[in-house]
Amino acid sequence: MLIRPETDRDINLIRALTDVAFAPMPYGDGTEGASIDQMRIDGDLTLSLVAEDGGEIIGHVAFSPAQISEATGDWYGMGPISVRADRQKQGIGTRLAHEGLAQLKTRGAAGCVLIGRPAVYGPMGFVSDSNLTHGKLDRVLVQYITLNDVPPKGEVTFAPALQQDDP
Ligand SMILES: CC(C)(COP(=O)(O)OP(=O)(O)OC[C@H]1O[C@@H](n2cnc3c(N)ncnc32)[C@H](O)[C@@H]1OP(=O)(O)O)[C@@H](O)C(=O)NCCC(=O)NCCS
């Protein structure tokens, strides 16, 4: 399996993969695939990585700039992230996340934040604490990973294209 940056030929496949992966999820609202397109248009798609196996796209992750009200340095939001249903729980999501985080670290990023379940993102290295908020969302779902050993504090604001994805 290869993790590589998206190319123009992947764009439709990424949207379809994302929409199909989120469709059965209680928090899926049908906007996830389109949000990646919008981030690309907005210039907010900092990193878009695909997992390719046997010539097929089986996973994708997007990273975009995020703001944290009391944090310093460059923070990024991770998501949407999707792995094709028949290839989930095989470590592909973790490989996508870790490759993206390694590339962000190379760019000097302070860290990465996301909204998600600890059962999925805890094993990838993300944590949550009471210092990070996103509106009225349960703080357990507001997770981060620091790339410079400084934990963030404050209210998280994601790229405009992602605001409508909030659960
Ligand atoms: C979330 C998703 C990208 C994870 O990708 P993946 O390749 O299955 O993830 P990994 O195999 O690397 O697993 C990472 C951890 O998450 C856990 N995990 C994965 N799917 C899970 C699920 N549905 N429920 C609970 N835990 C889950 C794995 O068990 C693993 O933890 P472990 O190391 O303790 O076993 C994938 O399940 C997916 O596409 N889901 C549908 C779309 C979605 O919900 N995206 C995220 C929205 S927040």
The ligand as an SDF file (V2000), in Angstrom:
LIG
                    3D

 48 50  0  0  0  0  0  0  0  0999 V2000
  -12.4690    6.3810   11.1380 C   0  0  0  0  0  0  0  0  0  0  0  0
  -11.7080    5.5720   10.0820 C   0  0  0  0  0  0  0  0  0  0  0  0
  -11.0730    6.5140    9.0800 C   0  0  0  0  0  0  0  0  0  0  0  0
  -10.6050    4.7970   10.7910 C   0  0  0  0  0  0  0  0  0  0  0  0
   -9.8130    4.1360    9.7930 O   0  0  0  0  0  0  0  0  0  0  0  0
   -9.2500    2.6720   10.0540 P   0  0  0  0  0  0  0  0  0  0  0  0
   -8.3150    2.3330    8.9490 O   0  0  0  0  0  0  0  0  0  0  0  0
  -10.3760    1.7520   10.2990 O   0  0  0  0  0  0  0  0  0  0  0  0
   -8.4510    2.9230   11.4090 O   0  0  0  0  0  0  0  0  0  0  0  0
   -7.3170    2.0110   12.0520 P   0  0  0  0  0  0  0  0  0  0  0  0
   -7.4360    0.6070   11.5420 O   0  0  0  0  0  0  0  0  0  0  0  0
   -6.0120    2.6880   11.8600 O   0  0  0  0  0  0  0  0  0  0  0  0
   -7.7430    2.0270   13.5560 O   0  0  0  0  0  0  0  0  0  0  0  0
   -7.3890    3.0380   14.4890 C   0  0  0  0  0  0  0  0  0  0  0  0
   -8.0430    2.7100   15.7950 C   0  0  0  0  0  0  0  0  0  0  0  0
   -9.4370    3.0040   15.6690 O   0  0  0  0  0  0  0  0  0  0  0  0
  -10.1940    1.8700   16.0460 C   0  0  0  0  0  0  0  0  0  0  0  0
  -11.4230    1.8820   15.2460 N   0  0  0  0  0  0  0  0  0  0  0  0
  -11.5190    1.9160   13.9010 C   0  0  0  0  0  0  0  0  0  0  0  0
  -12.8020    1.9350   13.5330 N   0  0  0  0  0  0  0  0  0  0  0  0
  -13.5300    1.9330   14.6740 C   0  0  0  0  0  0  0  0  0  0  0  0
  -14.9240    1.9570   14.9520 C   0  0  0  0  0  0  0  0  0  0  0  0
  -15.8410    1.9830   13.9730 N   0  0  0  0  0  0  0  0  0  0  0  0
  -15.3140    1.9440   16.2480 N   0  0  0  0  0  0  0  0  0  0  0  0
  -14.4060    1.9310   17.2460 C   0  0  0  0  0  0  0  0  0  0  0  0
  -13.0660    1.9060   17.0480 N   0  0  0  0  0  0  0  0  0  0  0  0
  -12.6500    1.8990   15.7780 C   0  0  0  0  0  0  0  0  0  0  0  0
   -9.3120    0.6960   15.7290 C   0  0  0  0  0  0  0  0  0  0  0  0
   -9.6860   -0.4530   16.4510 O   0  0  0  0  0  0  0  0  0  0  0  0
   -7.9470    1.2320   16.1510 C   0  0  0  0  0  0  0  0  0  0  0  0
   -7.7500    1.1480   17.5360 O   0  0  0  0  0  0  0  0  0  0  0  0
   -6.8100   -0.0210   18.1630 P   0  0  0  0  0  0  0  0  0  0  0  0
   -5.4320    0.2320   17.6280 O   0  0  0  0  0  0  0  0  0  0  0  0
   -6.9320    0.1780   19.6350 O   0  0  0  0  0  0  0  0  0  0  0  0
   -7.4070   -1.3120   17.6730 O   0  0  0  0  0  0  0  0  0  0  0  0
  -12.6440    4.5830    9.3550 C   0  0  0  0  0  0  0  0  0  0  0  0
  -13.2340    3.7480   10.3140 O   0  0  0  0  0  0  0  0  0  0  0  0
  -13.7500    5.2560    8.5420 C   0  0  0  0  0  0  0  0  0  0  0  0
  -13.5580    5.5580    7.3560 O   0  0  0  0  0  0  0  0  0  0  0  0
  -14.9240    5.4620    9.1420 N   0  0  0  0  0  0  0  0  0  0  0  0
  -16.0520    6.0810    8.4260 C   0  0  0  0  0  0  0  0  0  0  0  0
  -15.8400    7.5580    8.2420 C   0  0  0  0  0  0  0  0  0  0  0  0
  -15.5950    8.2430    9.5610 C   0  0  0  0  0  0  0  0  0  0  0  0
  -16.3200    8.0140   10.5330 O   0  0  0  0  0  0  0  0  0  0  0  0
  -14.5430    9.0870    9.6060 N   0  0  0  0  0  0  0  0  0  0  0  0
  -14.1230    9.7500   10.8320 C   0  0  0  0  0  0  0  0  0  0  0  0
  -15.1030   10.7040   11.3730 C   0  0  0  0  0  0  0  0  0  0  0  0
  -14.6100   11.3670   12.9530 S   0  0  0  0  0  0  0  0  0  0  0  0
  1  2  1  0
  2  3  1  0
  2  4  1  0
  2 36  1  0
  4  5  1  0
  5  6  1  0
  6  7  2  0
  6  8  1  0
  6  9  1  0
  9 10  1  0
 10 11  2  0
 10 12  1  0
 10 13  1  0
 13 14  1  0
 14 15  1  0
 15 16  1  0
 15 30  1  0
 16 17  1  0
 17 18  1  0
 17 28  1  0
 18 19  1  0
 18 27  1  0
 19 20  2  0
 20 21  1  0
 21 22  1  0
 21 27  2  0
 22 23  1  0
 22 24  2  0
 24 25  1  0
 25 26  2  0
 26 27  1  0
 28 29  1  0
 28 30  1  0
 30 31  1  0
 31 32  1  0
 32 33  2  0
 32 34  1  0
 32 35  1  0
 36 37  1  0
 36 38  1  0
 38 39  2  0
 38 40  1  0
 40 41  1  0
 41 42  1  0
 42 43  1  0
 43 44  2  0
 43 45  1  0
 45 46  1  0
 46 47  1  0
 47 48  1  0
M  END
$$$$
